[in-house]
Amino acid sequence: TRCDERGRTTVFDMLPEELKHLHAVGRLDMATTGLLLMTNDTKLSAYLTDPVNAILRAYVVVIKGRIMHEKLQKAAHGIWDKMEFLKPAKITLRKVSNRESHLVVELTEGKNREIRRLFKSLDHEVIQLKRIAFGCLKLEGLQPGQFRYLMPEEIEALNSHNLRNNNRIR
């Protein structure tokens, strides 16, 4: 959000003055970290967030407890929650112990709190959630609060995905 109703710091408070006019593509809630794309291109933003375009978003997820194979299968096939079907594009189990399980979850839609709701329905609390990729863009190398400008090849890659809408990013 641009302005928090409780006066908390937002991502826009961290931007230099010359970038405060940008808007966020998609959302991260207060308890989620990671990649957040900022742009002044509303056509690009609409393209990247429209579910019909199925732009992949990848998240590292840490949940409480050991997740069993049956629950992973259930999540992979999708579940109904509050009249919405929650189905990740892909789930990869990276590490598991009795205390917690580490996964990578890929989504193609930005449903409200989708990953948290998915695992809650499986009786697992999400204790860490970090977006590591949005389409062809990767978080690699950035620390919390840092930002960087897109490189020309990243802009070209976004354009190649966006051509069917006849839009060009500049």
Secondary structure as UniProt FT lines:
FT   TURN            5..6
FT   HELIX           11..14
FT   HELIX           17..19
FT   TURN            20..21
FT   STRAND          23..25
FT   TURN            30..31
FT   STRAND          33..34
FT   STRAND          37..39
FT   HELIX           42..49
FT   HELIX           51..53
FT   STRAND          57..64
FT   HELIX           69..77
FT   STRAND          79..81
FT   TURN            82..83
FT   STRAND          84..86
FT   STRAND          90..96
FT   STRAND          100..107
FT   TURN            112..113
FT   HELIX           114..121
FT   TURN            122..123
FT   STRAND          126..134
FT   TURN            135..136
FT   STRAND          137..138
FT   TURN            140..141
FT   TURN            144..145
FT   HELIX           152..162
FT   HELIX           163..165
//
